[in-house]
Amino acid sequence: MWTFLDLLLLVYFMLLSSYVSSTVPSPLHSSSCRLQGQFHLNGMHKAGDVVLGGLFKVHFFSVSPDMSFTSEPQETTCHGFDVLGFKYAQTMAFAVNEINRNSNLLPNVTLGYSLYDNCVNLGVGFRAALSLVSGQGEEFILQESCVGAPPVPGVVGDSSSTGSIAVSTVLGLYRVPMVSYFSTCSCLSDQQKFPSFFRTIPSDAFQVQAMIQILKRFSWTWAGLLVSDDDYGLHAARSFQADLAQSGGGCLAYLEVLPWGNDPAELRRIVDVMKTSTARVVIVFAHDSHMISLMKEVVKQNVTGRQWIASEAWTAAVVLQTPDLMPYLGGTLGIAIRRGEIPGLKDFLLRTHPDLHHNNSYENNLVNQFWEHTFQCKFAPPPAGWVESGGALCTGEEDLENVETEFLDVSNLRPEYNVYKAVYALAYAFDDMLQCVSGRGPFRGHSCATLERLEPWQLVYYLQKVNFTTPFGDQVSFDKNGDALPIYDIMNWQWLPDGRTKVQTVGAVKKSVIKGEEFTIDEDKIFWNVQSKEPPRSVCSESCPPGTRIARMKGQPECCFDCIPCSEGKISNITDATECTHCPEDFWSSPQRDHCVLKKTEFLSYHEPLGICLTTTSLLGTLICAVVLGIFIYHRSTPMVRANNSELSFLLLISLKLCFLCSLLFIGRPRLWTCQLRHAAFGISFVLCVSCILVKTMVVLAVFKASKPGGGTSLKWFGAMQQRGTVLALTSIQAAICTAWLVTSSPAPHKNTQYHNDKIVYECVVGSTIGFAVLLGYIGLLAILSFLLAFLARNLPDNFNEAKLITFSMLIFCAVWVAFVPAYVNSPGKYADAVEVFAILASSFGLLVALFGPKCYIILLRPERNTKKAIMRRGTIK
């Protein structure tokens, strides 16, 4: 590998040598310059009015010569013939020939080419580039104006990103345009560093976006990334990490750099990382040579079940599509260069023929080397020992159609198509330049460029304006960064049942000016190399379902998390929610916490057992009151009814009936009118009841006092009018309290969510606690007063005395309501209403049974005691 320091030193010596060679005068001519040395490079050449340069990878390996500049020729020995690289070079030759035959493009101008083999060596590529722009003539004569067209005004190449970065850095100093067909590094889009660089292959930035689209399509959020240790891989890694984080489409489980050459220990460590990782998707930005070394270790450790995603550098690598590797690489999804069709290319390739007269010449030796590689022969004179060892001699009469070679395969033209477009881009730029009308040109003084006085930057200007359509229908133009409109095919490595391998196009991703970015993929066409034949799962943590939220794991990537159920009252209705949201006030979370449901409403209902029981008891009490009232009305002329103030008894029964009925207002959904009426009706009914009892007690005391000598005047204050007036006055006070309460701070229905989070308790708030306390206090005051008076009158004669019954009834009444207060305060929701209803019913039944039970017993069951004589006798006996 070349380090950055090596690169700088190489550029320095190259520029220095070029400067020296162009400024040291020749002793033969005072205004001429002589090259200090020449590079003997493998190449192909064709003369023309305009010669285009080309840099291609025709050999895999090289042995670099001495880097010094001497008078001796500098030879570069290259090994490992690359048939595809030679095919790319021949495609450029074909494009040049096709343009020369086209009368509509560059008429009266013949294009030539000068193509060199860079041998995948940075130093060799530099020599080739400098040879193209400075020429290979041993001597040239300076013009008086020191101007002239460069030997090569434009270069097609290089094949690698590292080579393009190095060469374009130098060519950019002189604004010599360079159009690459295979360099994808996004760094080359920087026009400040590479002002004359263009390319017909999309940038890695777009390839990265395409891969992220694939990850999103199949919900692969956990992937490993392997990159080559060069500009291509390292820049792709940086771009992938940044774009993946920005898109939120997933995380990298690991990022490893594949070493150059054979490093078994490092490859073993990388495969161990792959094997132990939970990521099932492996993305590789590397060259096929890296993959060959990696797959040897993958096979050795038997790492299966991985979904590979290939960059364009190895998607179409036939060397990896072997029966031994398909159990591991089958199902690979790859980003491939756009496939094109070039009519007539195969016929041109079939016409490839060696030069028997110059087979030892470096200038046009690539065809002969291809011939030797294809037919496994050697041209004369052969190397020593070749014939003795059984080697064949090349005759030049061999037939290409009789051998199986990928050189003639034109069914899958991808890099070749980019080479074709690069040559045409330069040709169209020249054509536009030559159509310039003098006086209307784009340069200073509205001048035009000419072939005789062409400046490289002028050709750059026209390249930036290029816009044409290929015969295959693809539009070619360059943006402000020198990048062509991006388009990729999505490929799938399919392992057929018969053992053959097929690389199938299953989608495409492209970007156009009108439609923007488009991504299409046909999942039905994809072969998945897993038993389920479905897309594999590759996640660090399974998605959090609705009802849960993501909880990040400390120290882990954001794709690794726990799923925490939403707390009560919160929901998440989407997958992988980061937060749970609160339900609205009247709603609560479902048991699954994935949606809000209307809260259950709770109140003392007529339909629940407690409500039914209390309603039945209330109606039963009302019915009993009605029956007792009927009995008393029916027996109103009997001594038992008349002896105990029948009018107050009737009024007391009516008030008890109202007490029973008012309890029904506490049952059912609270509404404004029921909340306002329930306490008012309760307060007034009970005051009416207790007032009647109080007046009855006072009447008993007055009658007893009047029976004594001198006490007759006391009865005049307790006549019928006075009794009714007292009851009315005492009840009116309670009515006034209720009115003031309702006017100032009325009770109202209220949705209470404090008792239960998942329920709405409908209740009546009292509004004014003071009003409610005064209402209860007034009832309690009358009850206590009645109890005290009845207690004082408990020993009066039985024939006049009802005080014992009143004492017992008021004792029950007071006990119930004293117990009511703490029970009411500590009972939540509907149970507070149930406690109040129970207190009403209990106290009402206590009064009814205590006051009217004994009387009904005598009236109905002991009628012989319901006589004036019997009543009087009880008093006499006593």
TAMOLIN-V562675 format. One record per residue. N is the residue number from 1. SS is DSSP state (H for helix, E for strand, - for the rest). NEAR is the number of other C-alpha atoms within 10 Angstrom. Layout:
n: <N,N>
ss: <SS,SS>
near: <NEAR,NEAR>
//
This chain:
n: <1,2,3,4,5,6,7,8,9,10,11,12,13,14,15,16,17,18,19,20,21,22,23,24,25,26,27,28,29,30,31,32,33,34,35,36,37,38,39,40,41,42,43,44,45,46,47,48,49,50,51,52,53,54,55,56,57,58,59,60,61,62,63,64,65,66,67,68,69,70,71,72,73,74,75,76,77,78,79,80,81,82,83,84,85,86,87,88,89,90,91,92,93,94,95,96,97,98,99,100,101,102,103,104,105,106,107,108,109,110,111,112,113,114,115,116,117,118,119,120,121,122,123,124,125,126,127,128,129,130,131,132,133,134,135,136,137,138,139,140,141,142,143,144,145,146,147,148,149,150,151,152,153,154,155,156,157,158,159,160,161,162,163,164,165,166,167,168,169,170,171,172,173,174,175,176,177,178,179,180,181,182,183,184,185,186,187,188,189,190,191,192,193,194,195,196,197,198,199,200,201,202,203,204,205,206,207,208,209,210,211,212,213,214,215,216,217,218,219,220,221,222,223,224,225,226,227,228,229,230,231,232,233,234,235,236,237,238,239,240,241,242,243,244,245,246,247,248,249,250,251,252,253,254,255,256,257,258,259,260,261,262,263,264,265,266,267,268,269,270,271,272,273,274,275,276,277,278,279,280,281,282,283,284,285,286,287,288,289,290,291,292,293,294,295,296,297,298,299,300,301,302,303,304,305,306,307,308,309,310,311,312,313,314,315,316,317,318,319,320,321,322,323,324,325,326,327,328,329,330,331,332,333,334,335,336,337,338,339,340,341,342,343,344,345,346,347,348,349,350,351,352,353,354,355,356,357,358,359,360,361,362,363,364,365,366,367,368,369,370,371,372,373,374,375,376,377,378,379,380,381,382,383,384,385,386,387,388,389,390,391,392,393,394,395,396,397,398,399,400,401,402,403,404,405,406,407,408,409,410,411,412,413,414,415,416,417,418,419,420,421,422,423,424,425,426,427,428,429,430,431,432,433,434,435,436,437,438,439,440,441,442,443,444,445,446,447,448,449,450,451,452,453,454,455,456,457,458,459,460,461,462,463,464,465,466,467,468,469,470,471,472,473,474,475,476,477,478,479,480,481,482,483,484,485,486,487,488,489,490,491,492,493,494,495,496,497,498,499,500,501,502,503,504,505,506,507,508,509,510,511,512,513,514,515,516,517,518,519,520,521,522,523,524,525,526,527,528,529,530,531,532,533,534,535,536,537,538,539,540,541,542,543,544,545,546,547,548,549,550,551,552,553,554,555,556,557,558,559,560,561,562,563,564,565,566,567,568,569,570,571,572,573,574,575,576,577,578,579,580,581,582,583,584,585,586,587,588,589,590,591,592,593,594,595,596,597,598,599,600,601,602,603,604,605,606,607,608,609,610,611,612,613,614,615,616,617,618,619,620,621,622,623,624,625,626,627,628,629,630,631,632,633,634,635,636,637,638,639,640,641,642,643,644,645,646,647,648,649,650,651,652,653,654,655,656,657,658,659,660,661,662,663,664,665,666,667,668,669,670,671,672,673,674,675,676,677,678,679,680,681,682,683,684,685,686,687,688,689,690,691,692,693,694,695,696,697,698,699,700,701,702,703,704,705,706,707,708,709,710,711,712,713,714,715,716,717,718,719,720,721,722,723,724,725,726,727,728,729,730,731,732,733,734,735,736,737,738,739,740,741,742,743,744,745,746,747,748,749,750,751,752,753,754,755,756,757,758,759,760,761,762,763,764,765,766,767,768,769,770,771,772,773,774,775,776,777,778,779,780,781,782,783,784,785,786,787,788,789,790,791,792,793,794,795,796,797,798,799,800,801,802,803,804,805,806,807,808,809,810,811,812,813,814,815,816,817,818,819,820,821,822,823,824,825,826,827,828,829,830,831,832,833,834,835,836,837,838,839,840,841,842,843,844,845,846,847,848,849,850,851,852,853,854,855,856,857,858,859,860,861,862,863,864,865,866,867,868,869,870,871,872,873,874,875,876,877,878>
ss: <-,-,-,H,H,H,H,H,H,H,H,H,H,H,H,H,H,H,H,H,H,H,H,-,E,E,-,-,E,E,E,E,E,E,-,-,-,-,E,E,-,-,E,E,E,E,-,-,-,E,E,E,E,E,E,E,-,-,E,E,E,E,E,-,-,-,-,-,-,-,-,-,-,E,E,-,E,E,E,E,E,-,H,H,H,H,H,H,H,H,H,H,H,H,H,H,H,H,H,H,H,-,-,-,-,-,-,-,-,-,E,E,E,E,E,E,E,-,-,-,-,H,H,H,H,H,H,H,H,H,H,H,H,H,-,-,-,-,E,E,E,-,-,-,-,-,-,-,-,-,-,-,-,E,E,E,-,-,-,-,H,H,H,H,H,H,H,H,H,H,H,H,H,H,-,-,E,E,E,E,-,-,-,-,-,H,H,H,H,-,-,-,-,-,-,-,E,E,E,-,-,-,-,H,H,H,H,H,H,H,H,H,H,H,H,H,H,-,-,-,-,E,E,E,E,E,E,E,-,-,H,H,H,H,H,H,H,H,H,H,H,H,H,H,H,H,H,-,-,-,E,E,E,E,E,E,E,E,-,-,-,-,-,H,H,H,H,H,H,H,H,H,H,H,H,H,-,-,-,-,E,E,E,E,E,-,-,H,H,H,H,H,H,H,H,H,H,H,H,H,H,-,-,-,-,-,E,E,E,E,-,-,-,-,-,-,-,H,H,H,-,-,H,H,H,H,H,H,H,-,-,-,E,E,E,E,E,-,-,E,-,-,-,-,H,H,H,H,H,H,-,-,-,-,-,-,-,-,-,-,-,-,-,-,-,H,H,H,H,H,H,H,H,H,H,-,E,E,-,-,-,-,-,-,-,-,-,-,-,-,-,E,E,-,-,-,-,-,-,H,H,H,-,-,-,H,H,H,-,-,-,-,E,-,H,H,H,H,H,H,H,H,H,H,H,H,H,H,H,H,H,H,H,H,-,-,-,-,-,-,-,-,E,H,H,H,E,-,-,-,-,-,-,-,-,H,H,H,H,H,H,H,H,H,-,-,E,E,E,-,-,-,-,-,E,E,E,E,-,-,-,-,E,E,-,-,E,E,E,E,E,E,E,E,E,-,-,-,-,-,E,E,E,E,E,E,E,E,E,E,E,E,-,-,-,E,E,E,E,E,E,-,H,H,H,-,-,-,-,-,-,-,-,-,-,-,-,-,-,-,-,-,-,-,-,-,-,E,E,E,E,E,-,-,-,-,-,-,-,-,E,E,E,E,E,-,-,-,-,E,E,-,-,-,-,-,-,-,-,-,E,E,-,-,-,-,E,E,E,-,-,-,-,-,-,E,E,E,-,E,E,E,-,-,-,-,-,-,H,H,H,H,H,H,H,H,H,H,H,H,H,H,H,H,H,H,H,H,H,H,H,H,H,H,-,-,-,-,H,H,H,H,-,-,-,H,H,H,H,H,H,H,H,H,H,H,H,H,H,H,H,H,H,H,H,H,-,-,-,-,-,H,H,H,H,H,H,H,H,H,H,H,H,H,H,H,H,H,H,H,H,H,H,H,H,H,H,H,H,H,H,H,H,H,H,H,-,-,-,-,-,H,H,H,H,H,H,-,-,H,H,H,H,H,H,H,H,H,H,H,H,H,H,H,H,H,H,H,H,H,H,H,H,H,-,-,-,E,E,E,E,E,-,-,-,-,-,-,E,E,E,E,E,E,E,-,-,-,H,H,H,H,H,H,H,H,H,H,H,H,H,H,H,H,H,H,H,H,H,H,H,H,-,-,-,-,-,-,-,-,-,-,H,H,H,H,H,H,H,H,H,H,H,H,H,H,H,H,H,H,H,H,H,H,H,-,-,-,-,H,H,H,H,H,H,H,H,H,H,H,H,H,H,H,H,H,H,H,H,H,H,H,H,H,H,H,H,H,H,H,H,-,H,H,H,-,-,H,H,H,H,H,H,H,H,H,H,->
near: <11,11,9,10,9,12,14,12,12,17,18,12,14,20,14,12,17,16,11,15,20,19,14,15,18,17,10,10,12,11,15,17,21,20,24,18,17,19,19,18,26,25,23,20,18,14,12,14,11,20,23,27,26,33,28,26,26,28,23,17,17,17,13,16,13,10,11,11,17,12,10,10,12,17,16,18,14,21,12,12,20,18,19,19,22,21,22,27,27,22,24,27,26,21,22,23,16,15,20,20,13,11,10,10,17,21,13,10,17,16,21,20,22,24,31,29,25,31,29,21,21,21,25,23,25,23,18,26,26,19,22,24,18,16,16,16,11,12,18,16,14,15,10,7,6,7,12,13,14,20,18,23,26,27,28,26,30,28,22,23,23,21,23,28,19,20,25,30,19,19,23,20,12,15,22,24,27,28,30,28,29,25,27,31,23,22,19,26,22,13,15,10,15,25,24,28,29,31,30,29,27,23,24,27,20,20,26,22,18,23,22,20,18,21,20,15,13,13,17,22,26,26,26,21,20,21,24,23,18,20,20,23,24,18,21,27,23,12,20,21,16,11,16,20,13,10,12,13,18,24,21,22,24,16,17,20,20,24,18,13,10,11,12,14,9,15,21,17,13,20,21,15,16,24,18,9,15,16,23,22,26,22,21,28,28,24,21,17,17,20,20,15,18,22,19,15,19,22,15,11,13,14,17,15,17,21,25,21,25,24,25,27,22,21,25,21,14,12,12,18,20,15,14,10,16,19,17,20,24,27,25,26,28,28,28,24,29,23,18,21,17,18,11,11,19,16,11,15,19,13,11,14,16,22,15,13,7,12,18,15,15,16,17,22,20,25,19,23,20,21,22,19,15,17,15,12,18,20,19,12,10,14,10,8,9,14,13,8,8,8,14,16,17,19,13,14,8,13,11,18,9,7,11,10,12,11,20,19,13,17,11,14,16,23,25,27,24,25,28,25,25,26,28,23,26,24,24,21,22,24,18,17,23,16,12,16,13,12,12,11,15,17,12,8,10,12,14,20,21,14,16,10,12,17,19,21,17,21,22,23,16,18,25,19,16,20,13,15,12,15,11,12,10,14,14,19,19,19,13,12,18,24,24,19,20,22,24,23,24,27,27,26,25,24,23,11,7,6,11,12,17,14,21,16,20,19,18,19,23,20,16,12,7,6,8,8,15,12,16,14,17,11,14,7,13,22,21,21,24,16,8,8,11,12,17,19,16,21,21,24,16,15,20,21,18,20,26,28,26,24,18,15,12,9,7,11,15,18,22,22,20,16,19,14,21,22,15,15,21,23,28,27,17,16,15,19,20,15,14,23,17,17,18,14,12,16,20,24,26,18,12,14,22,21,20,22,17,16,20,14,15,17,21,25,17,17,11,10,11,15,21,15,12,21,21,14,18,26,16,13,23,22,14,17,24,16,13,19,21,13,15,23,14,11,16,16,12,16,18,23,22,14,15,18,14,17,16,20,21,19,18,26,26,19,23,28,24,22,29,28,21,25,26,19,21,29,24,16,19,22,17,13,12,21,23,23,18,19,23,22,20,24,24,26,26,28,31,27,29,29,27,28,29,26,19,24,27,19,21,23,23,19,18,19,16,16,13,9,7,9,13,14,11,17,16,11,12,20,12,13,9,13,20,17,13,17,21,15,14,19,22,15,15,23,19,12,19,23,14,13,23,20,9,11,14,18,27,18,19,17,17,19,17,12,11,14,17,20,19,24,24,21,25,25,16,21,18,15,13,13,21,19,12,16,23,19,13,18,24,19,13,19,22,18,16,26,25,17,18,28,19,15,21,19,11,16,16,17,18,17,23,21,28,21,20,25,24,18,24,27,20,19,24,17,13,19,19,13,12,17,14,10,16,16,10,10,13,16,22,21,16,19,21,21,18,20,25,18,23,25,23,20,25,28,24,20,26,20,16,19,24,18,15,12,19,18,11,14,21,13,11,11,13,11,16,19,14,13,12,14,17,15,14,13,15,11,6,9>
//
